[in-house]
Amino acid sequence: MSATTQPSTERADAESTDSKEERLRSYLREKATNDGGELYFKSKFIADEVDLSPKEIGALMVKLKDSATDIEVEKWSYTSATTWRVEAA
């Protein structure tokens, strides 16, 4: 039995996260632009459209709030789930 080196999954995970973040950011920018400049949503209602889980969307929204320059992200309210407000910059 020979020892084989397993490919690093860190790089693949980082690329996957970047891809997910870009997919979500593009979707939000397009929807906000088409909906009069702003969009209100809960993660669970857009999850299927962006092919992400609500939990993934929530984590990515926190990142986008600090890093996105083409959209403005605001945590709007929390009732049964967080409502996010996105405005095209």
C-alpha positions in Angstrom: 0.0 0.0 0.0 1.6 3.2 -1.1 1.1 6.6 0.5 -0.5 9.1 -1.8 -0.7 12.8 -1.4 -4.3 14.2 -1.2 -4.8 17.4 -3.1 -5.3 20.4 -0.9 -8.9 21.2 -0.4 -8.2 24.7 1.1 -7.6 26.2 -2.3 -10.7 24.6 -3.8 -12.8 25.7 -0.8 -11.5 29.3 -1.2 -12.3 29.3 -4.9 -15.7 27.8 -4.2 -16.4 30.5 -1.6 -15.3 33.3 -4.0 -17.5 31.8 -6.7 -20.5 31.7 -4.4 -19.9 35.2 -3.2 -19.6 36.5 -6.7 -22.8 34.7 -7.8 -24.7 36.2 -4.8 -23.3 39.7 -5.4 -24.2 39.6 -9.1 -27.7 38.4 -8.3 -28.3 41.1 -5.7 -26.9 43.8 -7.9 -29.1 42.8 -10.8 -32.2 42.4 -8.7 -31.7 45.8 -6.8 -31.1 47.6 -10.1 -34.2 46.1 -11.7 -36.4 46.7 -8.6 -36.0 50.5 -8.5 -32.6 50.6 -6.9 -33.2 48.6 -3.7 -34.2 45.2 -2.6 -35.5 43.7 0.7 -35.3 39.9 1.1 -34.9 37.0 3.5 -32.2 34.4 2.7 -34.7 31.5 2.6 -36.7 33.2 -0.2 -33.8 33.5 -2.6 -31.8 30.4 -1.7 -33.1 28.4 -4.7 -32.5 31.2 -7.1 -28.8 31.5 -6.2 -28.3 27.8 -5.5 -27.1 28.4 -1.9 -28.5 27.5 1.5 -30.0 30.3 3.7 -27.1 29.7 6.1 -24.5 30.2 3.3 -26.3 33.4 2.2 -26.3 34.8 5.7 -22.6 34.2 6.1 -21.9 35.7 2.6 -24.1 38.8 3.3 -21.9 39.6 6.4 -18.8 39.5 4.1 -20.5 41.5 1.4 -21.6 44.2 3.8 -17.9 45.0 4.4 -16.4 44.2 1.0 -18.9 45.0 -1.8 -18.4 48.4 -3.5 -21.1 48.0 -6.2 -24.0 47.4 -3.7 -24.8 48.6 -0.2 -25.8 45.9 2.2 -27.7 46.6 5.5 -29.1 44.2 8.0 -32.6 45.6 8.1 -34.6 43.7 10.7 -34.9 40.4 12.5 -38.2 38.7 13.1 -38.3 35.1 12.3 -35.2 35.5 10.1 -32.9 38.4 9.1 -34.3 40.7 6.5 -31.5 42.3 4.3 -31.7 45.5 2.5 -29.5 45.9 -0.6 -29.2 49.1 -2.6 -27.3 49.4 -5.9 -24.4 51.8 -5.4 
